[in-house]
Amino acid sequence: MDYTREEIRLSQQIFYYLLKHRELNEQKEKELYYAYTANEAVIELVKGQGEIANCLIQRYGSSIYLIPEEENEFLGFSKAELKKLLCKSQATDKDYYLSQFVILTLLVEFYDGQGQSAKSRDFIRAGELQNIISERLKEGASYYDEQAQQQLGIAYQNMLEAFESLRSSDRTNRQKTTKEGFLSGILKFLQDQQLIDYIEEDEMIWTTKKLDQLMDYYLLSQNNFKRVQQILKEVSDEPH
């Protein structure tokens, strides 16, 4: 396909916008949004640039998203970066995988419904989420022996040890060496990524439209369900 100079210019402008904002919304940038959706050549050019940059360009509802591939550490986050952002200093792999378990637990609490949308609740309190995390870790560690945990691919005992090593404190203590501070740091990170709204003073957590769309159209698809399983399996593959 031959492209016009204007189509190439528009595709570069759209891709740069996506690199900068990760999302192109119809309400905020109508001109660029319609320049993308109304022209197959522009769509092809933008998706091609995304492929070169090791990302997916996907439109869900009235938004276009740039989604880094799993191994894309330039536009996404490496394991080392996430460990530094989410965990206490000198964190181990147990701490890192505990942080991933917290995020997956949060997603399960919001998105385990059936029907047009998988979303099953509007909000959750941080204290309730913390209790659910503790309960699930204890249940998993008591129900599955070490061999079963390895076969399942989720090292509950290791993550439970990491969770119990964190001190309990009041809600005003936000140090990552406490359960409350550890959880608060993860929630703030998700808020920075525009995936949740977190009101720290009231301990209230809501999901954003961005996360709702990504879950319904992307993360909960059959292909990506296998990716989640692989992420969980890595917990047992790491040295204990």
N, C-alpha and C positions, 0 to 999 in steps of 0.2 A: 504494500500500500504506500502510495506517495502522500507525504504530508505537506501541508502548506506552512509557510513561515509563521503565520498567526497561530496555527494549531500547536506547533512546536513551542512557541513563546508561552502560550497559555498552559501547556502541560508542565513546563518548567516552573512557571509561577505557582501553579497548584501544588506541585511536588515540594517546592520550597516552603509553601505555607504549611503543608502537612509535616514536613521535617521540624518546623518551628513550633507548631501547635499540636501535632499528633491527631487533630480532628478538624474537619472542615464542615461546618454546620450551615444548613440552608438559611436559618434566621440571621446568623451573624455575617455571612459572606455569600449573599444571594448570587452575585455576578459570577464569582468563581465556581460556586456550586452548580449553577446551571450551565456554565461553560463546560463542566465535566460531564454532567448527566445527559446533556443534549447532543453530544458529539462522540460517536464511537471512536473516531481517530484520536481524540484527546484522551479518552479512557484507555485506549491501547498504549499510548505514549506514557501516560502516568504510571500504569501498571508495569510497563517495561522498565521505567526508572526505579520503581519499587523492587522489582526482581533483581536488578543490578545491585541495589543497596541491601539486599537480603531481607526484604520486608514484603508483607502483603498489603495491598490497597483494597479495602472492602467498603461497600456502602450498605449500611443498615438503617432503615427508616429514612430520616432526613439528615443523616450525617455520614460523612466519608471518613474512614479511620486508616491511619498508618499503624500496622501491627508488626513489630520486629519478629523475625523468626527466632526460634528457641536459642540457636547458637549465635545470634547477633548480639555481641557484647558491646558493640559500639553505640547502637541506638537503644539497646536494652540495658540490662544489668547483669554483670557477672556474678558468680557465686560469692567471690571475695568481696565485691562491692555491697551485695545484699547483707552479707554477714556483718560488715562494718556498720551499715545503716540500721539494721534491725536488732542486732544483738549487743550484749555487753562487751567490753574490751576483753581481748584475749579469749574470744568465744571459740568453742570447739564445734565440730560438725554436728554434735548432738544439739547444740543451741541453734544452729542454722536450720536444721530440719524441724526442730520444734517451731521455729518461726513460720515455716512453710505449712506445718500442720495447723497452726493458728489461722492462717489465711484460708486454707481449705475448709476448716471447720466453720468459719464465718460464711463462706460461700454456700456450704451445705445448709446452714440455718436459714439463709434467705431464699435459696433456690432448690427446693426439693418438691415443688408442686407439680401438678399435672394440668394439661389444658393448653390454652393459647399461650400462656406465659408460665415459665417455671417458678416465678417468684411466688413465695408462699407467705411472706410477712412484710410489713412496712418498715419496722424498726426493731432494734434490740438494744438493750442496755449493756454497757461494758462489763458490769458486774455479773450479769446473767451469762454473757459469753465466756467470761473467765471460769465460772462454775461448770459450764458445759465442757469446756476444754479439759478441766481437771477430771471430770467424771468419765469422759471418753478415753482419756489416757489410762486411768485406773482400770476401767472395764477391759480395755484391750490388753493391758499387761497381765491382768488376772485370768482372762478367758483364753488367751493364746500363750502356749509355752514358747520357748526360744526358737525351737525348730519350726513351729507353726508360724511365728512372726516372720521368719526368714522366707518361708514359702509364700506367705501372704504379701510380703514386700513392704511391711510397715513395722519398724522397730519401736513398738509402743514402750517397751521397758526403757530403752535409751532416752526417748523423749520425756518419759515420766521422770526419770532421774534428773534430766536437765531442768524440767519444770519445778520439781521439788527443791532443787538447789537454789532457786530464786527465793528471796525473803518475802514474806507477807508484810504488807504495810498499809497505812491508810491511803485514801485516794489522792491525797495531796503530794505524795512522794512519787516522783516521775523518774527516778533513777532506774536504769535498765537492769540493775541487780535485784529489783523487786518484781513480783508478778504483775503488779499494777503498772509499774513503769515500763516493763517489757511489752505488755499489751498495748499501752498507750502509744509507744513508739511505733509499733506496727500500724496502728490505726491512723496515726498522723502521716505515715508514709503513704498509705492507701489514699488518704485525703489529698496529699500532694499530687498523686497521679490522677486525681479527679474521678476516683472510683467510688468513694463514699463521702458523706458529710458526717463529721464527727464533732459534736458539741461536748467538749471536754468537761465543762462545769456540770452539765446535767448527765454526763455519761451516755448520751444518746447517739446511736449510729443509724444512719439511713444510707441506702444505696443511691447512686446517681443514675440518671437516664443512660449515661454512657455505659456503666457496668451492666445495667439491665439489658441493653441491646447486645453487648458483647456476650453475655451469658446465653441469651435466647438464640442468637443467630450464629455464634461462633464457638464459644467454649463448650457448650453442651451438645454440639453436634457429635455424631458417632465417631468421626475421625479424631476429633480432639479429646474425646473421652479416653481414648487409648493413650494420648499424651499425658493426661492426668495420672493414669495408672502407672506410666513409666516414671513420672516424677516421684510418686510414692515409692516405687520399687527401689529408687536410688537410696532411700533411707537405709535399707538393709544391705546394700552393696558397699557402703562406706565402711572403713575400718572402725570397730567399736572402741 
